[in-house]
Amino acid sequence: MARPKEFNPDEALDKAMHVFWHKGYEATSMEDLLSAMDINRGSLYATFGDKRELFLKAMDRYCAGGGVGSRLSILTQPGPALPLLRQFIGAMLEFGLSDPQRRGCLITNTVMELAPHEKDIARKVSGRLQMAEEAFFTLLTRAKQEGDLAQEKDPRALARVLVTMMQGTIVMIKAGTPADVVRQTAETALSILE
């Protein structure tokens, strides 16, 4: 008869996610993970697999929980589309700027660290960026139908610009750029909607 788990797998995965988010994949050692998760090596492997499998599960956890994916629901709420977009962008910036560690975004960090040489991880993060693009595209199409976005504006092209702007501002935040500069950059990028 198998022994019951003596730890909460969801809590342990949250702890692993924060270690990867803070240190990155390569700089995170198994000892870092075991210490943060407060479990032994056998429990980690039995529950989560190896470091790579744990990382992929942590990324999924990030996207489902506190990451961009969960915040995209703001863009589907009723009301005028462009104010919702501004609310979303503002919330994302303030989330990043309020983090004293300036960890940035786990997805953005992963793109920079692993995507160039880890093709399966690159596909996974590309899918997350595509999800953001689709949410922006849907909202901008709605804005066009509502008459708040000029007819000559291309919602698909604008959605791509917004994804690029979000990723760039996250990098600026992580690099320690002053908050007023980050906000001004985002505001300038949003002016393309006018």
Stockholm file with secondary structure:
# STOCKHOLM 1.0

chainA/1-194         MARPKEFNPDEALDKAMHVFWHKGYEATSMEDLLSAMDINRGSLYATFGDKRELFLKAMDRYCAGGGVGSRLSILTQPGPALPLLRQFIGAMLEFGLSDPQRRGCLITNTVMELAPHEKDIARKVSGRLQMAEEAFFTLLTRAKQEGDLAQEKDPRALARVLVTMMQGTIVMIKAGTPADVVRQTAETALSILE
#=GR chainA/1-194 SS CCCCCSSCHHHHHHHHHHHHHHHCTTTCCHHHHHHHHTCCHHHHHHHHCSHHHHHHHHHHHHHHTTSHHHHGGGGGSSSCHHHHHHHHHHHHHHHHHHCTTCCCCHHHHHHHHTTTTCHHHHHHHHHHHHHHHHHHHHHHHHHHHHTSSCTTSCHHHHHHHHHHHHHHHHHHHHTTCCHHHHHHHHHHHHGGGC
#=GC SS_cons         CCCCCSSCHHHHHHHHHHHHHHHCTTTCCHHHHHHHHTCCHHHHHHHHCSHHHHHHHHHHHHHHTTSHHHHGGGGGSSSCHHHHHHHHHHHHHHHHHHCTTCCCCHHHHHHHHTTTTCHHHHHHHHHHHHHHHHHHHHHHHHHHHHTSSCTTSCHHHHHHHHHHHHHHHHHHHHTTCCHHHHHHHHHHHHGGGC
//
